[in-house]
Amino acid sequence: MEKQRITKILHPLLYREVFRDHIFLHLNHLHPEVLKERLPGISETAAIFAGVDVTKEPILVLPTVHYNMGGIPTNYHGEVVAVRGDDPDAVVPRLMAAGEAACASVHGATRLGVNSLLDIVVFGRACANRVAEINRPGEKQKPLAKDAGEKTIAWLDKLRNANGSIPTSQIRLNMQRVMQNNAAVFRTQETLEEGG
């Protein structure tokens, strides 16, 4: 789409009807076995997040708000930072992030391919340099508990196997509508508060 049309679609004051400007991606002309073999990820994603069976229905496609994705906040060394007391940039010891996972604020929170490559090259190197600076070969590490990670796996399994009253596709749709209507490229304090 041309820039003017995308701007119109993403402007929160002009784009209040979520499904007014969209396209449909039809995959139902492909044999179900072809979809299963060659496009399993798209089929699964459409089913989970849009409630669409791609063998029977088209997938509704809208411009997204990838620029709001953000990431794990880090400093220029790639060290993860968190708010601790009055310090908004307290370093989380020995925890690093770079590339798609991180938000070092070089490009705001943009996650386009070129920016991600720059982020991983620059901040991946910065992480490696920082690790070499603060660690020594053969340094003793605190032993992990025997059940380390089991609580996290159990928590993820509980979420993954949850059987709530609202389908994932409806939660995703609600979040999408709020993001597109209230936190698009052009946003104001008023639209952000309205979406909150």
JOTATA-V816825 format. One record per residue. N is the residue number from 0. RES is the residue in one letter. NEAR is the number of other C-alpha atoms within 10 Angstrom. Layout:
N,RES,NEAR  N,RES,NEAR
//
This chain:
0,M,7  1,E,6  2,K,8  3,Q,9  4,R,11  5,I,12  6,T,16  7,K,14  8,I,25  9,L,27  10,H,19  11,P,23  12,L,15  13,L,11  14,Y,18  15,R,16  16,E,12  17,V,16  18,F,13  19,R,10  20,D,15  21,H,12  22,I,13  23,F,11  24,L,12  25,H,14  26,L,19  27,N,15  28,H,12  29,L,11  30,H,10  31,P,16  32,E,11  33,V,10  34,L,18  35,K,14  36,E,9  37,R,11  38,L,13  39,P,13  40,G,12  41,I,15  42,S,19  43,E,16  44,T,15  45,A,18  46,A,16  47,I,16  48,F,15  49,A,19  50,G,16  51,V,18  52,D,17  53,V,22  54,T,17  55,K,12  56,E,15  57,P,17  58,I,21  59,L,14  60,V,13  61,L,17  62,P,13  63,T,12  64,V,15  65,H,12  66,Y,14  67,N,15  68,M,13  69,G,18  70,G,18  71,I,18  72,P,20  73,T,24  74,N,20  75,Y,15  76,H,20  77,G,30  78,E,27  79,V,23  80,V,20  81,A,15  82,V,11  83,R,11  84,G,8  85,D,7  86,D,10  87,P,10  88,D,16  89,A,16  90,V,18  91,V,14  92,P,9  93,R,11  94,L,13  95,M,25  96,A,23  97,A,27  98,G,21  99,E,20  100,A,17  101,A,24  102,C,25  103,A,24  104,S,15  105,V,11  106,H,15  107,G,12  108,A,19  109,T,20  110,R,22  111,L,12  112,G,10  113,V,9  114,N,16  115,S,19  116,L,15  117,L,14  118,D,24  119,I,19  120,V,14  121,V,16  122,F,24  123,G,19  124,R,15  125,A,19  126,C,22  127,A,13  128,N,13  129,R,17  130,V,17  131,A,11  132,E,9  133,I,8  134,N,11  135,R,9  136,P,6  137,G,6  138,E,7  139,K,8  140,Q,6  141,K,6  142,P,7  143,L,8  144,A,7  145,K,7  146,D,7  147,A,10  148,G,11  149,E,10  150,K,10  151,T,10  152,I,11  153,A,11  154,W,11  155,L,12  156,D,11  157,K,11  158,L,11  159,R,9  160,N,8  161,A,9  162,N,10  163,G,8  164,S,6  165,I,8  166,P,13  167,T,16  168,S,17  169,Q,14  170,I,12  171,R,13  172,L,14  173,N,11  174,M,13  175,Q,17  176,R,16  177,V,19  178,M,20  179,Q,24  180,N,26  181,N,26  182,A,24  183,A,24  184,V,17  185,F,14  186,R,16  187,T,14  188,Q,10  189,E,10  190,T,17  191,L,16  192,E,10  193,E,12  194,G,15  195,G,10
//
